[in-house]
Amino acid sequence: MRSPRSWYLIACLVVAVPSVSRAQEKHAYQTDFTVAEFAARRARIYDAIGAQGIAVVQGASGVPGFSVFRQSNDFYYLCGLESAHAYLLLNGRTRTATLYLPHRDEGRERSEGKILSAEDTLLVARLTGVDQVRGLESLARDLVSADLIRPPALALYTPLSPMETGNDSRDELLAGQARAASDPWDGRPSREAHFVRLVHERFPQFEVRDLSPALDAMRVIKSTAEIALIRQATQLAGLGIMEAMRSTMPGVYEYQLDAAAKYVFHAGGARGDGYASIIGGGTNAFLGHYFRKSDVLRDGDLVLMDYAPDYRYYTSDVTRIWPVNGTYTAAQAALYEYIVAYRDALFRYIKPGVTADDVLDRAAADMRQYLVGKTFASPAHRNAVERGLAFRGHFQHPVGMAVHDVGRVRGVPLKAGMVFTIDPMIWIPEEQLYIRIEDMALVTADGVENLSGFVPSRITDVQRTIGEAGVLQFRK
């Protein structure tokens, strides 16, 4: 029988999911952003490329078999449309936007439902706010016929960075491209490189320029609507981790904690993972991106969990580490409390106008005072926490449409609307021991909000949560 607490959780999650209209267009187009917000984003692109520029942004290609399509982040950011094989042309001279879509596939629509296509001209224009909607075959003709290519041709901007789809992040995509390039039996160009090659071959008059820097700068500052989605993704991430805590005991497998969190994510309206879950018991946690989740959790070990959902094209990034048997040892508690104190020190100094280096320097000074009189279980533990004072990675990466989101939050003054992770960590190689937690920082007009602050982090709160019954109903 399901516990009353579990039914309460499910009820809360169901209430948290907005009601969905039965109108067919509601299934085919997003409802999180207004036409005005997309228009404002496109206006900033016009400003960035100027009157002598045009921009072409590719949507994601279709998916094979029964895979669920997900639009590329940059394309979705500018118009919200989820049709595959779509292109968006932004004309800086006329400040007009044109969407190019495939034609209707009636067979697919009979089995899958409405798919916005070139035949939905008026509907797509109304939903997205673009000026024109055309068939996919019209893009090449328009590039020639709209006085864009006559000398001197307008500069053609397009994103040159890898396209993010699903639970991708640019750093991992770039690494993947490098691996493919080094394979003599592969070596295929990226979709971006292929598009640029076709432009050069078909329209050599255009000077191709990179649109990614302009898009990255826009995406690093989140709007009110974006923050609401990130906040919900963070709520689900935290609730999922808490359910994993409740389901932890010796003998449980790492993948079962993944299952507990996934249940919460999907019950709360998520489509899937924001990234592959990192769930490592014992020395597995020492591998920063351990993903196999195949080992059993053992009495006396810690388990680290780093996981968040893909919620309406936005994600989060939350990490906690807790004892498998429900109680921190004295040695574990000393290291863990240091990490929590470091997290608190870092949050203490985040506000608009300061830099990541300012925050790190002030927090490290606080932690030097924290360590006065503190004892640890071994010299290796003491050395690890002292090395942590010089480590600069405690202030981490932006989060938004990708878990390692685009844009810069380090080396620049912080601004309201930035969202990034605070991720204090230490390594003890002598024991293959890694300790960290991770929280979501939102810079506000006058300070900072910890979006994941509700997720237990104090020892008493963590141990109490582990003692509760989890959604998988393991009994302690």
Residue, then its C-alpha position, 0 to 999 in steps of 0.5 A: m500500500r502506498s504511504p500517505r506521504s507518497w500520495y501527497l507528493i503525487a498530488c503536489l506534482v499533479v497540481a504543479v503541472p499547468s492544465v493543457s488546452r484541448a485545442q489542437e494547436k496547444h499540442a503543436y506549439q508551446t505556451d510558456f512564452t508570449v509572442a512579444e517575448f519571441a519578437a523582442r529576442r529577434a529584435r535583439i538579433y536584428d540589432a546585433i547583425g545590423a542593416q547589412g546582415i541576415a541570419v539563418v538559424q537551422g532547426a533540428s533534423g527529424v528523429p528516427g523510429f519512435s524517438v521523440f523530437r526535440q527542437s534545437n535550443d537556439f531555434y526554439y529560443l527565437c520562435g518556439l516552434e517544434s517542427a523538424h527540418a525548419y529554418l528561420l531567416l532574420n533580415g536585418r535590413t527589413r527587420t522581418a522574420t521568415l519561417y521555412l517549414p516542410h510541407r504537411d505529412e498527412g500520414r504522420e498527422r493521422s497517427e501523431g496529431k497536428i504537426l505545424s507545416a508550410e500549409d499552416t501559414l496563418l496559424v504559424a504566423r499568429l503563434t510565433g509572430v513571424d512575418q512570413v511562413r513559406g515552404l522549405e524549398s523557398l529558402a534558396r530562392d529567397l536568398v537570391s531574389a530578395d536583393l540579399i545577394r546583389p553586390p555588396a551582398l549582405a553578411l550571412y550570420t548563422p550559429l557555428s557552435p554545435m546545435e544543442t538538442g536533448n540533454d546536450s551541452r556545448d562542451e560535450l558536443l565539441a568534444g564529440q566532434a573532436r573524437a569524430a574528426s580524429d576517426p579516419w573512418d568517420g570524420r564527417p563534418s558537423r551539421e553547422a559546417h555542412f550548412v556553411r559549405l553549402v552556402h559557400e558552394r551555392f552563394p559564394q557572394f555571402e560572407v558567413r559570420d558566426l551568430s553564436p556569440a550574439l545568441d550566447a550573450m542573450r541566453v545568459i540573462k534569463s527572462t522572468a518566464e525562463i526563470a519560472l521554468i528553471r525554478q520548476a525544473t529545480q523543484l523537480a530535481g530537488l524532489g527527485i533527489m529527496e525521493a532517492m534519499r528516502s529509497t537509500m539503504p545498503g543493498v540498493y543499486e545505484y540505478q534504483l535511485d535513478a528510477a526513484a528520481k525519474y518517477v518524480f520528474h515524469a510525474g511532475g511534467a518533465r519530458g526526460d533527463g536534463y543530462a545523464s544522472i550521476i549516481g555513484g556509491g563509494t569510490n564511483a563518486f570519485l569519477g566526476h561524470y560516472f554514469r553507469k549506475s550498475d553497482v550496489l550501495r554498501d554500508g559505510d559508504l557515501v553516495l553522490m547524486d547529481y541529476a535534473p530533468d528536461y522540463r519544457y526545454y529548461t533544466s537545473d543542476v543539483t547535487r547532494i551526497w549522503p550516507v548509504n546507511g543513513t548516518y554520517t561517520a565522524a570523519q565523513a561529517a567533518l568533510y561534509e560540513y566543510i563543504v556545506a559551510y563553503r557553499d554558504a560562504l560562496f552564496r554570501y557574496i553573490k550579487p550584481g556587479v561583483t565577479a566570480d573571482d570576488v566571490l571566490d576570494r571572499a569565500a576562501a577568506d571566510m573558510r580560512q577562519y572556519l578551519v581555525g581549530k577544526t580537526f579532521a580524521s587524517p592528514a589527507h583529509r586536512n590537506a584536501v580541505e586546504r587545497g580547496l581554498a585555492f580551487r577556483g571551480h567552486f563557482q561553476h557554469p551557467v544553467g538554462m536550456a542546457v545544464h552547461d549552458v552557453g554564455r559567460v558568468r566567470g570573468v564578467p560582472l554578475k547581472a540580475g537574471m544570471v543562473f549558475t551553479i555553486d559547486p564546492m568540492i574536494w578530492i582525497p585521492e589517497e582514499q578515492l574519495y570525492i565530496r561535493i554538493e551543488d546548488m542553483a544560484l539566481v542573481t537578483a536585483d539586490g543579491v542572490e536566491n538559492l533556487s535549490g535551497f529547499v533540498p536538505s543539506r544540513i546533516t540532521d535534515v539529510q539523515r531525517t530524510i533518509g529515514e523516511a519511506g521513499v517512493l520505491q517503498f524500500r523498508k529500512 
